Amino acid sequence: MLENGQSANTVIPTFPIHSQTISRAPVHQWRAEHRLEKPSRKKSTRADLREIAPAFSDVANSDQTRPAYLFAKRALDIAVSASALLLLSPLLCVIALAIRLTSRGPAIYRHTRVGLKGREFTCFKFRSMADKADQLKDQLREQNQHTDSRTFKMARDPRVTAVGRVLRKSSLDELPQLFNVLLGDMSLVGPRPPVPSEVEQYSWDDLRRLEVTPGLTCIWQVSGRSNIPFPKQLQMDIQYIEQRSLLLDIKLLLQTVPAVLTANGAC
């Protein structure tokens, strides 16, 4: 696992990040200028990235020449997620029961995330906050510890329940996302999926995170997690996208174990 402040280049080599973009304006501004309506659920957050911004097509097109990697990656996703869900089923039941007994609301929190090429999907996680906590988020934005509004972090978020604090610290709240991996909405390794409101604030450079299937873990997840500011997260995600391979995926999965056990950057 990388130490705080250590460069992600120790995980993978440095590469030149593509600088070609069509617009620096946030996506929501682009949509307003082109009179595009906000998409309905289960539809793409925007048109195919290759149609909107040809500058983003390099990775998407290169995937067509890497069927062996994509097949192996998907096979690894299915094997690991299915096995983990089976082995961890008693723990999942205990966590779900603890949540239901200590706070009102469902054990599983279903929320919309943005995945490959801007397609929205329902992401699962154990509920770690009070029921209907989303409605209070706008009231807490001024206490965001990240100076960048594209991400939100609050160390002592008052919405988090007692059980939820333990789950978030240990990352156990994300275990239900193994179902998303099994379904194909997510992968074991890839950039973390953003929420639609965050994507609305993305610049065209930021949209490169959506060129691949989102994952449970990636470079910045093993390098300090939420302690890392968004621009650095983006840089690390692009590094992964440009250099990804089955060997790198396995390496990041192995590095995730000590990252979770030490709770570095968890909140």
Order of alpha helices (4+ residues) and beta strands (2+ residues): alpha-alpha-alpha-alpha-alpha-beta-beta-alpha-alpha-alpha-beta-alpha-beta-alpha-alpha
